[in-house]
């Protein structure tokens, strides 16, 4: 199944909406050729959308009611995905389509990524999420 992707120039608000609408743990950021450039975890979007004073003080965050909390998404303003990304890791969370579950799990652990992009012949095929991986390896 294809995984939603964004570019570096995608508006941050659009990326946040895509994450929320599809209940995704993150998005694959692709370069101009459509190859994975980075993974944008949903938590990184939150880090820039939620004011730092609420992140730093849980009691203060508790004082903001749910009705007012939705205005924080406006904190993203005119920012782009490029501005949401953390400094680039030395290793991208990308695997070939024949990667094993253990290879994917090890890569997720090393890169601290909630998802891994799957490539075949230079094309982005989709992604494996932590949830999907655990479903695959854990007996019911």
N, CA, C and O atoms as CSV, one atom per row, in Angstrom:
chain,resi,resn,atom,element,x,y,z
A,1,UNK,N,N,0.840,-1.184,0.000
A,1,UNK,CA,C,0.000,0.000,0.000
A,1,UNK,C,C,0.879,1.240,0.000
A,1,UNK,O,O,1.807,1.320,0.805
A,2,UNK,N,N,0.628,2.193,-0.857
A,2,UNK,CA,C,1.423,3.420,-0.869
A,2,UNK,C,C,1.276,4.177,0.452
A,2,UNK,O,O,0.224,4.142,1.090
A,3,UNK,N,N,2.326,4.843,0.840
A,3,UNK,CA,C,2.330,5.622,2.077
A,3,UNK,C,C,2.318,7.092,1.700
A,3,UNK,O,O,3.029,7.487,0.776
A,4,UNK,N,N,1.541,7.905,2.376
A,4,UNK,CA,C,1.535,9.337,2.063
A,4,UNK,C,C,2.938,9.928,2.210
A,4,UNK,O,O,3.666,9.620,3.154
A,5,UNK,N,N,3.284,10.761,1.277
A,5,UNK,CA,C,4.585,11.428,1.346
A,5,UNK,C,C,4.393,12.919,1.118
A,5,UNK,O,O,3.380,13.366,0.581
A,6,UNK,N,N,5.386,13.662,1.537
A,6,UNK,CA,C,5.401,15.113,1.361
A,6,UNK,C,C,6.775,15.505,0.853
A,6,UNK,O,O,7.709,14.704,0.887
A,7,UNK,N,N,6.897,16.726,0.384
A,7,UNK,CA,C,8.196,17.246,-0.035
A,7,UNK,C,C,8.687,18.243,1.003
A,7,UNK,O,O,7.964,18.588,1.937
A,8,UNK,N,N,9.902,18.697,0.835
A,8,UNK,CA,C,10.461,19.695,1.749
A,8,UNK,C,C,9.676,21.008,1.710
A,8,UNK,O,O,9.649,21.750,2.691
A,9,UNK,N,N,9.042,21.286,0.577
A,9,UNK,CA,C,8.318,22.547,0.431
A,9,UNK,C,C,6.819,22.445,0.730
A,9,UNK,O,O,6.096,23.433,0.595
A,10,UNK,N,N,6.350,21.270,1.131
A,10,UNK,CA,C,4.947,21.116,1.508
A,10,UNK,C,C,4.676,21.997,2.729
A,10,UNK,O,O,5.474,22.006,3.666
A,11,UNK,N,N,3.565,22.736,2.733
A,11,UNK,CA,C,3.239,23.523,3.930
A,11,UNK,C,C,3.098,22.615,5.158
A,11,UNK,O,O,2.508,21.538,5.084
A,12,UNK,N,N,3.641,23.064,6.269
A,12,UNK,CA,C,3.609,22.284,7.502
A,12,UNK,C,C,2.178,21.984,7.925
A,12,UNK,O,O,1.897,20.892,8.417
A,13,UNK,N,N,1.289,22.920,7.744
A,13,UNK,CA,C,-0.105,22.727,8.130
A,13,UNK,C,C,-0.730,21.593,7.318
A,13,UNK,O,O,-1.549,20.833,7.835
A,14,UNK,N,N,-0.343,21.482,6.046
A,14,UNK,CA,C,-0.839,20.394,5.190
A,14,UNK,C,C,-0.305,19.049,5.679
A,14,UNK,O,O,-1.037,18.059,5.700
A,15,UNK,N,N,0.964,19.012,6.070
A,15,UNK,CA,C,1.554,17.781,6.604
A,15,UNK,C,C,0.838,17.375,7.896
A,15,UNK,O,O,0.538,16.198,8.094
A,16,UNK,N,N,0.566,18.335,8.765
A,16,UNK,CA,C,-0.128,18.053,10.021
A,16,UNK,C,C,-1.529,17.507,9.754
A,16,UNK,O,O,-1.977,16.580,10.430
A,17,UNK,N,N,-2.210,18.075,8.782
A,17,UNK,CA,C,-3.557,17.613,8.435
A,17,UNK,C,C,-3.508,16.189,7.881
A,17,UNK,O,O,-4.363,15.368,8.214
A,18,UNK,N,N,-2.528,15.891,7.047
A,18,UNK,CA,C,-2.382,14.542,6.507
A,18,UNK,C,C,-2.143,13.535,7.631
A,18,UNK,O,O,-2.738,12.457,7.641
A,19,UNK,N,N,-1.272,13.888,8.574
A,19,UNK,CA,C,-1.003,13.016,9.717
A,19,UNK,C,C,-2.277,12.745,10.513
A,19,UNK,O,O,-2.573,11.604,10.867
A,20,UNK,N,N,-3.020,13.808,10.787
A,20,UNK,CA,C,-4.221,13.676,11.616
A,20,UNK,C,C,-5.339,12.937,10.889
A,20,UNK,O,O,-5.974,12.051,11.461
A,21,UNK,N,N,-5.578,13.295,9.638
A,21,UNK,CA,C,-6.683,12.692,8.892
A,21,UNK,C,C,-6.517,11.189,8.721
A,21,UNK,O,O,-7.499,10.447,8.768
A,22,UNK,N,N,-5.289,10.736,8.525
A,22,UNK,CA,C,-5.041,9.315,8.289
A,22,UNK,C,C,-4.522,8.596,9.537
A,22,UNK,O,O,-4.212,7.406,9.483
A,23,UNK,N,N,-4.426,9.320,10.665
A,23,UNK,CA,C,-3.944,8.734,11.917
A,23,UNK,C,C,-2.601,8.040,11.717
A,23,UNK,O,O,-2.436,6.864,12.040
A,24,UNK,N,N,-1.639,8.802,11.174
A,24,UNK,CA,C,-0.323,8.260,10.840
A,24,UNK,C,C,0.704,8.604,11.915
A,24,UNK,O,O,0.591,9.644,12.563
A,25,UNK,N,N,1.709,7.743,12.115
A,25,UNK,CA,C,2.771,8.056,13.067
A,25,UNK,C,C,3.811,9.010,12.487
A,25,UNK,O,O,4.589,9.610,13.229
A,26,UNK,N,N,3.825,9.150,11.172
A,26,UNK,CA,C,4.801,10.013,10.516
A,26,UNK,C,C,4.591,9.995,9.018
A,26,UNK,O,O,3.763,9.245,8.501
A,27,UNK,N,N,5.344,10.823,8.332
A,27,UNK,CA,C,5.277,10.921,6.878
A,27,UNK,C,C,6.660,10.738,6.287
A,27,UNK,O,O,7.664,11.063,6.921
A,28,UNK,N,N,6.711,10.219,5.079
A,28,UNK,CA,C,7.973,10.117,4.354
A,28,UNK,C,C,8.155,11.417,3.580
A,28,UNK,O,O,7.275,11.835,2.827
A,29,UNK,N,N,9.296,12.043,3.774
A,29,UNK,CA,C,9.639,13.259,3.039
A,29,UNK,C,C,10.495,12.822,1.862
A,29,UNK,O,O,11.529,12.178,2.038
A,30,UNK,N,N,10.052,13.180,0.655
A,30,UNK,CA,C,10.782,12.777,-0.546
A,30,UNK,C,C,11.486,13.973,-1.170
A,30,UNK,O,O,11.078,15.121,-0.992
A,31,UNK,N,N,12.552,13.676,-1.907
A,31,UNK,CA,C,13.274,14.730,-2.620
A,31,UNK,C,C,12.625,14.956,-3.988
A,31,UNK,O,O,11.576,14.381,-4.279
A,32,UNK,N,N,13.232,15.774,-4.808
A,32,UNK,CA,C,12.688,16.108,-6.122
A,32,UNK,C,C,12.547,14.923,-7.051
A,32,UNK,O,O,11.763,14.975,-7.999
A,33,UNK,N,N,13.292,13.849,-6.804
A,33,UNK,CA,C,13.212,12.654,-7.636
A,33,UNK,C,C,12.241,11.626,-7.064
A,33,UNK,O,O,12.083,10.549,-7.639
A,34,UNK,N,N,11.591,11.933,-5.950
A,34,UNK,CA,C,10.641,11.015,-5.328
A,34,UNK,C,C,11.269,9.981,-4.418
A,34,UNK,O,O,10.584,9.071,-3.950
A,35,UNK,N,N,12.575,10.107,-4.155
A,35,UNK,CA,C,13.267,9.183,-3.257
A,35,UNK,C,C,13.183,9.712,-1.825
A,35,UNK,O,O,13.162,10.925,-1.618
A,36,UNK,N,N,13.135,8.814,-0.831
A,36,UNK,CA,C,13.073,9.264,0.562
A,36,UNK,C,C,14.259,10.157,0.930
A,36,UNK,O,O,15.411,9.859,0.614
A,37,UNK,N,N,13.941,11.243,1.598
A,37,UNK,CA,C,14.934,12.191,2.078
A,37,UNK,C,C,15.012,12.124,3.604
A,37,UNK,O,O,16.087,12.244,4.192
A,38,UNK,N,N,13.847,11.931,4.232
A,38,UNK,CA,C,13.756,11.889,5.690
A,38,UNK,C,C,12.408,11.311,6.073
A,38,UNK,O,O,11.527,11.137,5.231
A,39,UNK,N,N,12.261,11.018,7.354
A,39,UNK,CA,C,10.965,10.679,7.928
A,39,UNK,C,C,10.606,11.809,8.878
A,39,UNK,O,O,11.416,12.224,9.707
A,40,UNK,N,N,9.385,12.298,8.747
A,40,UNK,CA,C,8.884,13.350,9.628
A,40,UNK,C,C,7.936,12.709,10.633
A,40,UNK,O,O,6.780,12.440,10.307
A,41,UNK,N,N,8.416,12.459,11.863
A,41,UNK,CA,C,7.527,11.885,12.878
A,41,UNK,C,C,6.457,12.898,13.283
A,41,UNK,O,O,6.712,14.102,13.304
A,42,UNK,N,N,5.281,12.412,13.597
A,42,UNK,CA,C,4.222,13.289,14.065
A,42,UNK,C,C,4.633,14.077,15.293
A,42,UNK,O,O,4.188,15.209,15.485
A,43,UNK,N,N,5.480,13.486,16.127
A,43,UNK,CA,C,5.934,14.184,17.331
A,43,UNK,C,C,6.748,15.424,17.002
A,43,UNK,O,O,6.742,16.385,17.771
A,44,UNK,N,N,7.442,15.419,15.883
A,44,UNK,CA,C,8.208,16.597,15.463
A,44,UNK,C,C,7.273,17.733,15.065
A,44,UNK,O,O,7.566,18.902,15.316
A,45,UNK,N,N,6.151,17.390,14.446
A,45,UNK,CA,C,5.148,18.406,14.097
A,45,UNK,C,C,4.587,19.005,15.387
A,45,UNK,O,O,4.436,20.222,15.503
A,46,UNK,N,N,4.282,18.139,16.352
A,46,UNK,CA,C,3.775,18.630,17.635
A,46,UNK,C,C,4.773,19.544,18.330
A,46,UNK,O,O,4.392,20.546,18.937
A,47,UNK,N,N,6.042,19.197,18.240
A,47,UNK,CA,C,7.076,19.990,18.908
A,47,UNK,C,C,7.046,21.448,18.459
A,47,UNK,O,O,7.299,22.354,19.252
A,48,UNK,N,N,6.733,21.667,17.179
A,48,UNK,CA,C,6.690,23.038,16.684
A,48,UNK,C,C,5.301,23.658,16.777
A,48,UNK,O,O,5.167,24.881,16.753
A,49,UNK,N,N,4.265,22.828,16.883
A,49,UNK,CA,C,2.905,23.359,16.974
A,49,UNK,C,C,2.529,23.733,18.410
A,49,UNK,O,O,1.801,24.699,18.638
A,50,UNK,N,N,3.028,22.963,19.368
A,50,UNK,CA,C,2.701,23.226,20.767
A,50,UNK,C,C,3.705,24.226,21.328
A,50,UNK,O,O,4.914,24.007,21.259
A,51,UNK,N,N,3.200,25.318,21.881
A,51,UNK,CA,C,4.118,26.340,22.413
A,51,UNK,C,C,5.086,25.748,23.444
A,51,UNK,O,O,4.715,24.867,24.220
A,52,UNK,N,N,6.305,26.233,23.443
A,52,UNK,CA,C,7.333,25.689,24.338
A,52,UNK,C,C,6.943,25.832,25.803
A,52,UNK,O,O,7.307,24.982,26.616
A,53,UNK,N,N,6.204,26.892,26.165
A,53,UNK,CA,C,5.817,27.044,27.566
A,53,UNK,C,C,4.884,25.922,28.009
A,53,UNK,O,O,4.869,25.574,29.189
A,54,UNK,N,N,4.109,25.351,27.097
A,54,UNK,CA,C,3.254,24.202,27.433
A,54,UNK,C,C,4.070,22.915,27.484
A,54,UNK,O,O,3.775,22.024,28.280
A,55,UNK,N,N,5.087,22.817,26.644
A,55,UNK,CA,C,5.949,21.639,26.672
A,55,UNK,C,C,6.769,21.608,27.955
A,55,UNK,O,O,6.999,20.541,28.525
A,56,UNK,N,N,7.206,22.773,28.406
A,56,UNK,CA,C,8.085,22.863,29.566
A,56,UNK,C,C,7.345,22.763,30.895
A,56,UNK,O,O,7.936,22.377,31.903
A,57,UNK,N,N,6.064,23.104,30.908
A,57,UNK,CA,C,5.311,23.153,32.160
A,57,UNK,C,C,3.997,22.381,32.019
A,57,UNK,O,O,3.005,22.932,31.541
A,58,UNK,N,N,3.981,21.113,32.431
A,58,UNK,CA,C,2.765,20.304,32.306
A,58,UNK,C,C,1.556,20.905,33.022
A,58,UNK,O,O,0.423,20.743,32.567
A,59,UNK,N,N,1.789,21.595,34.137
A,59,UNK,CA,C,0.669,22.209,34.852
A,59,UNK,C,C,0.051,23.341,34.032
A,59,UNK,O,O,-1.168,23.510,34.012
A,60,UNK,N,N,0.885,24.095,33.372
A,60,UNK,CA,C,0.384,25.164,32.524
A,60,UNK,C,C,-0.379,24.575,31.334
A,60,UNK,O,O,-1.430,25.090,30.953
A,61,UNK,N,N,0.145,23.509,30.755
A,61,UNK,CA,C,-0.533,22.853,29.639
A,61,UNK,C,C,-1.910,22.355,30.067
A,61,UNK,O,O,-2.854,22.377,29.276
A,62,UNK,N,N,-2.026,21.912,31.304
A,62,UNK,CA,C,-3.301,21.414,31.812
A,62,UNK,C,C,-4.339,22.527,31.929
A,62,UNK,O,O,-5.540,22.261,31.880
A,63,UNK,N,N,-3.892,23.750,32.081
A,63,UNK,CA,C,-4.795,24.889,32.252
A,63,UNK,C,C,-5.499,25.275,30.948
A,63,UNK,O,O,-6.535,25.939,30.983
A,64,UNK,N,N,-4.949,24.867,29.800
A,64,UNK,CA,C,-5.541,25.207,28.508
A,64,UNK,C,C,-6.637,24.199,28.203
A,64,UNK,O,O,-6.388,22.994,28.169
A,65,UNK,N,N,-7.858,24.694,27.980
A,65,UNK,CA,C,-8.954,23.764,27.723
A,65,UNK,C,C,-8.883,23.222,26.297
A,65,UNK,O,O,-8.215,23.795,25.436
A,66,UNK,N,N,-9.574,22.122,26.062
A,66,UNK,CA,C,-9.539,21.453,24.762
A,66,UNK,C,C,-10.009,22.359,23.629
A,66,UNK,O,O,-9.477,22.298,22.521
A,67,UNK,N,N,-11.002,23.198,23.905
A,67,UNK,CA,C,-11.530,24.080,22.862
A,67,UNK,C,C,-10.469,25.055,22.372
A,67,UNK,O,O,-10.450,25.408,21.193
A,68,UNK,N,N,-9.600,25.485,23.251
A,68,UNK,CA,C,-8.555,26.443,22.882
A,68,UNK,C,C,-7.321,25.762,22.305
A,68,UNK,O,O,-6.532,26.400,21.608
A,69,UNK,N,N,-7.146,24.469,22.591
A,69,UNK,CA,C,-5.932,23.764,22.173
A,69,UNK,C,C,-5.783,23.701,20.661
A,69,UNK,O,O,-4.660,23.677,20.157
A,70,UNK,N,N,-6.894,23.674,19.924
A,70,UNK,CA,C,-6.792,23.547,18.468
A,70,UNK,C,C,-6.160,24.769,17.813
A,70,UNK,O,O,-5.730,24.698,16.662
A,71,UNK,N,N,-6.098,25.881,18.525
A,71,UNK,CA,C,-5.465,27.069,17.935
A,71,UNK,C,C,-3.956,26.911,17.828
A,71,UNK,O,O,-3.309,27.647,17.083
A,72,UNK,N,N,-3.391,25.962,18.561
A,72,UNK,CA,C,-1.940,25.782,18.526
A,72,UNK,C,C,-1.439,25.336,17.162
A,72,UNK,O,O,-0.290,25.597,16.805
A,73,UNK,N,N,-2.284,24.675,16.409
A,73,UNK,CA,C,-1.859,24.244,15.075
A,73,UNK,C,C,-1.512,25.464,14.221
A,73,UNK,O,O,-0.722,25.372,13.282
A,74,UNK,N,N,-2.105,26.590,14.556
A,74,UNK,CA,C,-1.787,27.829,13.831
A,74,UNK,C,C,-0.344,28.263,14.062
A,74,UNK,O,O,0.195,29.075,13.311
A,75,UNK,N,N,0.278,27.718,15.104
A,75,UNK,CA,C,1.686,28.022,15.379
A,75,UNK,C,C,2.569,27.605,14.196
A,75,UNK,O,O,3.674,28.118,14.021
A,76,UNK,N,N,2.068,26.676,13.397
A,76,UNK,CA,C,2.837,26.232,12.233
A,76,UNK,C,C,2.892,27.320,11.168
A,76,UNK,O,O,3.822,27.366,10.362
A,77,UNK,N,N,1.886,28.200,11.171
A,77,UNK,CA,C,1.865,29.350,10.270
A,77,UNK,C,C,2.235,29.019,8.842
A,77,UNK,O,O,1.674,28.106,8.238
A,78,UNK,N,N,3.182,29.766,8.307
A,78,UNK,CA,C,3.630,29.598,6.925
A,78,UNK,C,C,4.851,28.685,6.817
A,78,UNK,O,O,5.515,28.661,5.780
A,79,UNK,N,N,5.147,27.950,7.860
A,79,UNK,CA,C,6.314,27.066,7.830
A,79,UNK,C,C,6.119,25.936,6.823
A,79,UNK,O,O,4.997,25.600,6.443
A,80,UNK,N,N,7.227,25.370,6.411
A,80,UNK,CA,C,7.201,24.229,5.495
A,80,UNK,C,C,7.746,22.998,6.216
A,80,UNK,O,O,8.274,23.095,7.323
A,81,UNK,N,N,7.612,21.855,5.577
A,81,UNK,CA,C,8.143,20.611,6.131
A,81,UNK,C,C,9.646,20.748,6.391
A,81,UNK,O,O,10.152,20.217,7.380
A,82,UNK,N,N,10.342,21.439,5.533
A,82,UNK,CA,C,11.789,21.653,5.704
A,82,UNK,C,C,12.098,22.198,7.107
A,82,UNK,O,O,13.080,21.797,7.732
A,83,UNK,N,N,11.253,23.110,7.591
A,83,UNK,CA,C,11.470,23.727,8.898
A,83,UNK,C,C,11.066,22.812,10.056
A,83,UNK,O,O,11.473,23.043,11.195
A,84,UNK,N,N,10.277,21.786,9.778
A,84,UNK,CA,C,9.848,20.859,10.817
A,84,UNK,C,C,10.875,19.777,11.089
A,84,UNK,O,O,10.909,19.201,12.176
A,85,UNK,N,N,11.712,19.501,10.099
A,85,UNK,CA,C,12.647,18.386,10.227
A,85,UNK,C,C,13.738,18.671,11.247
A,85,UNK,O,O,14.282,19.772,11.328
A,86,UNK,N,N,14.033,17.645,12.013
A,86,UNK,CA,C,15.178,17.706,12.921
A,86,UNK,C,C,16.439,17.614,12.062
A,86,UNK,O,O,16.361,17.259,10.886
A,87,UNK,N,N,17.593,17.931,12.636
A,87,UNK,CA,C,18.831,17.754,11.864
A,87,UNK,C,C,18.903,16.346,11.294
A,87,UNK,O,O,18.538,15.375,11.957
A,88,UNK,N,N,19.370,16.249,10.077
A,88,UNK,CA,C,19.385,14.975,9.369
A,88,UNK,C,C,20.241,13.934,10.085
A,88,UNK,O,O,21.387,14.196,10.451
A,89,UNK,N,N,19.661,12.748,10.277
A,89,UNK,CA,C,20.437,11.664,10.878
A,89,UNK,C,C,21.455,11.139,9.867
A,89,UNK,O,O,21.355,11.397,8.668
A,90,UNK,N,N,22.425,10.405,10.375
A,90,UNK,CA,C,23.435,9.856,9.470
A,90,UNK,C,C,22.886,8.689,8.660
A,90,UNK,O,O,23.445,8.334,7.622
A,91,UNK,N,N,21.796,8.095,9.128
A,91,UNK,CA,C,21.215,6.950,8.437
A,91,UNK,C,C,19.716,7.191,8.229
A,91,UNK,O,O,18.990,7.504,9.172
A,92,UNK,N,N,19.275,7.043,7.000
A,92,UNK,CA,C,17.848,7.185,6.703
A,92,UNK,C,C,17.121,5.875,6.997
A,92,UNK,O,O,17.678,4.800,6.776
A,93,UNK,N,N,15.889,5.950,7.491
A,93,UNK,CA,C,15.114,4.735,7.733
A,93,UNK,C,C,14.483,4.233,6.434
A,93,UNK,O,O,13.293,4.428,6.189
A,94,UNK,N,N,15.302,3.587,5.613
A,94,UNK,CA,C,14.881,3.090,4.300
A,94,UNK,C,C,15.401,1.666,4.133
A,94,UNK,O,O,16.562,1.380,4.425
A,95,UNK,N,N,14.517,0.764,3.653
A,95,UNK,CA,C,14.918,-0.619,3.402
A,95,UNK,C,C,14.476,-1.035,2.002
A,95,UNK,O,O,13.617,-0.409,1.381
A,96,UNK,N,N,15.095,-2.110,1.532
A,96,UNK,CA,C,14.669,-2.727,0.276
A,96,UNK,C,C,13.418,-3.548,0.544
A,96,UNK,O,O,13.126,-3.903,1.686
A,97,UNK,N,N,12.693,-3.841,-0.508
A,97,UNK,CA,C,11.425,-4.555,-0.359
A,97,UNK,C,C,11.586,-5.974,0.189
A,97,UNK,O,O,10.609,-6.561,0.654
A,98,UNK,N,N,12.785,-6.532,0.145
A,98,UNK,CA,C,12.997,-7.890,0.662
A,98,UNK,C,C,13.584,-7.901,2.078
A,98,UNK,O,O,14.063,-8.940,2.531
A,99,UNK,N,N,13.555,-6.775,2.776
A,99,UNK,CA,C,14.109,-6.698,4.132
A,99,UNK,C,C,13.306,-7.577,5.083
A,99,UNK,O,O,12.090,-7.708,4.950
A,100,UNK,N,N,13.999,-8.171,6.036
A,100,UNK,CA,C,13.337,-9.009,7.036
A,100,UNK,C,C,12.776,-8.140,8.156
A,100,UNK,O,O,13.136,-6.971,8.294
A,101,UNK,N,N,11.888,-8.732,8.952
A,101,UNK,CA,C,11.302,-8.019,10.089
A,101,UNK,C,C,12.394,-7.585,11.063
A,101,UNK,O,O,12.327,-6.485,11.612
A,102,UNK,N,N,13.400,-8.435,11.284
A,102,UNK,CA,C,14.473,-8.076,12.201
A,102,UNK,C,C,15.306,-6.917,11.657
A,102,UNK,O,O,15.706,-6.034,12.416
A,103,UNK,N,N,15.567,-6.912,10.365
A,103,UNK,CA,C,16.290,-5.787,9.760
A,103,UNK,C,C,15.518,-4.478,9.962
A,103,UNK,O,O,16.097,-3.448,10.309
A,104,UNK,N,N,14.214,-4.539,9.741
A,104,UNK,CA,C,13.379,-3.344,9.881
A,104,UNK,C,C,13.355,-2.887,11.337
A,104,UNK,O,O,13.490,-1.696,11.616
A,105,UNK,N,N,13.183,-3.829,12.267
A,105,UNK,CA,C,13.155,-3.489,13.689
A,105,UNK,C,C,14.475,-2.864,14.128
A,105,UNK,O,O,14.481,-1.873,14.858
A,106,UNK,N,N,15.583,-3.435,13.692
A,106,UNK,CA,C,16.895,-2.896,14.056
A,106,UNK,C,C,17.072,-1.479,13.508
A,106,UNK,O,O,17.611,-0.607,14.189
A,107,UNK,N,N,16.620,-1.258,12.284
A,107,UNK,CA,C,16.721,0.070,11.682
A,107,UNK,C,C,15.857,1.075,12.433
A,107,UNK,O,O,16.296,2.197,12.689
A,108,UNK,N,N,14.631,0.685,12.790
A,108,UNK,CA,C,13.762,1.576,13.573
A,108,UNK,C,C,14.427,1.951,14.890
A,108,UNK,O,O,14.401,3.111,15.301
A,109,UNK,N,N,15.021,0.961,15.545
A,109,UNK,CA,C,15.673,1.214,16.827
A,109,UNK,C,C,16.868,2.153,16.668
A,109,UNK,O,O,17.033,3.092,17.445
A,110,UNK,N,N,17.697,1.894,15.659
A,110,UNK,CA,C,18.882,2.739,15.433
A,110,UNK,C,C,18.529,4.169,15.085
A,110,UNK,O,O,19.164,5.108,15.565
A,111,UNK,N,N,17.509,4.334,14.245
A,111,UNK,CA,C,17.173,5.672,13.751
A,111,UNK,C,C,16.082,6.349,14.577
A,111,UNK,O,O,15.757,7.515,14.350
A,112,UNK,N,N,15.520,5.612,15.535
A,112,UNK,CA,C,14.430,6.132,16.376
A,112,UNK,C,C,13.288,6.660,15.517
A,112,UNK,O,O,12.739,7.732,15.772
A,113,UNK,N,N,12.946,5.890,14.502
A,113,UNK,CA,C,11.907,6.295,13.560
A,113,UNK,C,C,10.662,5.440,13.749
A,113,UNK,O,O,10.772,4.223,13.900
A,114,UNK,N,N,9.471,6.053,13.742
A,114,UNK,CA,C,8.241,5.284,13.899
A,114,UNK,C,C,7.817,4.555,12.633
A,114,UNK,O,O,6.864,3.776,12.643
A,115,UNK,N,N,8.532,4.814,11.541
A,115,UNK,CA,C,8.239,4.116,10.295
A,115,UNK,C,C,9.487,4.037,9.443
A,115,UNK,O,O,10.429,4.814,9.599
A,116,UNK,N,N,9.463,3.064,8.529
A,116,UNK,CA,C,10.588,2.838,7.625
A,116,UNK,C,C,10.042,2.835,6.201
A,116,UNK,O,O,9.058,2.155,5.910
A,117,UNK,N,N,10.674,3.588,5.326
A,117,UNK,CA,C,10.279,3.620,3.914
A,117,UNK,C,C,10.776,2.354,3.227
A,117,UNK,O,O,11.871,1.869,3.510
A,118,UNK,N,N,9.952,1.822,2.316
A,118,UNK,CA,C,10.310,0.611,1.568
A,118,UNK,C,C,10.505,0.994,0.109
A,118,UNK,O,O,9.628,1.590,-0.516
A,119,UNK,N,N,11.687,0.637,-0.430
A,119,UNK,CA,C,12.056,0.992,-1.797
A,119,UNK,C,C,12.288,-0.266,-2.631
A,119,UNK,O,O,12.699,-1.310,-2.124
A,120,UNK,N,N,12.011,-0.130,-3.926
A,120,UNK,CA,C,12.348,-1.185,-4.876
A,120,UNK,C,C,12.666,-0.532,-6.212
A,120,UNK,O,O,11.869,0.245,-6.738
A,121,UNK,N,N,13.828,-0.849,-6.756
A,121,UNK,CA,C,14.264,-0.296,-8.039
A,121,UNK,C,C,14.169,1.226,-8.082
A,121,UNK,O,O,13.756,1.806,-9.086
A,122,UNK,N,N,14.562,1.871,-6.967
A,122,UNK,CA,C,14.566,3.335,-6.912
A,122,UNK,C,C,13.195,3.971,-6.733
A,122,UNK,O,O,13.072,5.195,-6.778
A,123,UNK,N,N,12.156,3.153,-6.529
A,123,UNK,CA,C,10.792,3.667,-6.336
A,123,UNK,C,C,10.355,3.454,-4.889
A,123,UNK,O,O,10.667,2.436,-4.272
A,124,UNK,N,N,9.635,4.424,-4.368
A,124,UNK,CA,C,9.048,4.304,-3.041
A,124,UNK,C,C,7.795,3.439,-3.145
A,124,UNK,O,O,6.829,3.809,-3.812
A,125,UNK,N,N,7.819,2.275,-2.476
A,125,UNK,CA,C,6.668,1.371,-2.522
A,125,UNK,C,C,5.667,1.646,-1.417
A,125,UNK,O,O,4.461,1.510,-1.619
A,126,UNK,N,N,6.156,2.028,-0.261
A,126,UNK,CA,C,5.287,2.233,0.892
A,126,UNK,C,C,6.116,2.351,2.144
A,126,UNK,O,O,7.265,2.790,2.105
A,127,UNK,N,N,5.522,1.952,3.271
A,127,UNK,CA,C,6.212,2.070,4.547
A,127,UNK,C,C,5.768,0.960,5.481
A,127,UNK,O,O,4.690,0.386,5.329
A,128,UNK,N,N,6.626,0.670,6.449
A,128,UNK,CA,C,6.306,-0.244,7.534
A,128,UNK,C,C,6.319,0.583,8.808
A,128,UNK,O,O,7.290,1.284,9.093
A,129,UNK,N,N,5.230,0.499,9.578
A,129,UNK,CA,C,5.160,1.228,10.841
A,129,UNK,C,C,5.547,0.308,11.988
A,129,UNK,O,O,5.559,-0.914,11.839
A,130,UNK,N,N,5.858,0.889,13.111
A,130,UNK,CA,C,6.158,0.104,14.302
A,130,UNK,C,C,4.960,-0.777,14.641
A,130,UNK,O,O,5.128,-1.953,14.961
A,131,UNK,N,N,3.769,-0.228,14.574
A,131,UNK,CA,C,2.555,-0.984,14.865
A,131,UNK,C,C,2.426,-2.176,13.908
A,131,UNK,O,O,2.154,-3.299,14.334
A,132,UNK,N,N,2.621,-1.920,12.625
A,132,UNK,CA,C,2.532,-2.990,11.641
A,132,UNK,C,C,3.590,-4.060,11.860
A,132,UNK,O,O,3.323,-5.250,11.691
A,133,UNK,N,N,4.770,-3.642,12.229
A,133,UNK,CA,C,5.861,-4.585,12.486
A,133,UNK,C,C,5.540,-5.463,13.694
A,133,UNK,O,O,5.735,-6.678,13.655
A,134,UNK,N,N,5.047,-4.844,14.763
A,134,UNK,CA,C,4.714,-5.611,15.954
A,134,UNK,C,C,3.573,-6.585,15.678
A,134,UNK,O,O,3.586,-7.706,16.186
A,135,UNK,N,N,2.590,-6.175,14.884
A,135,UNK,CA,C,1.504,-7.074,14.507
A,135,UNK,C,C,2.043,-8.306,13.780
A,135,UNK,O,O,1.535,-9.418,13.929
A,136,UNK,N,N,3.093,-8.064,12.988
A,136,UNK,CA,C,3.664,-9.140,12.162
A,136,UNK,C,C,4.485,-10.136,12.979
A,136,UNK,O,O,4.492,-11.331,12.681
A,137,UNK,N,N,5.167,-9.649,13.997
A,137,UNK,CA,C,6.092,-10.524,14.737
A,137,UNK,C,C,5.556,-11.015,16.067
A,137,UNK,O,O,6.097,-11.966,16.634
A,138,UNK,N,N,4.507,-10.390,16.579
A,138,UNK,CA,C,3.962,-10.784,17.883
A,138,UNK,C,C,2.749,-11.671,17.675
A,138,UNK,O,O,1.827,-11.301,16.949
A,139,UNK,N,N,2.739,-12.839,18.304
A,139,UNK,CA,C,1.553,-13.701,18.175
A,139,UNK,C,C,0.363,-13.060,18.881
A,139,UNK,O,O,0.514,-12.349,19.875
A,140,UNK,N,N,-0.821,-13.328,18.341
A,140,UNK,CA,C,-2.045,-12.745,18.918
A,140,UNK,C,C,-2.460,-13.456,20.178
A,140,UNK,O,O,-3.465,-13.094,20.790
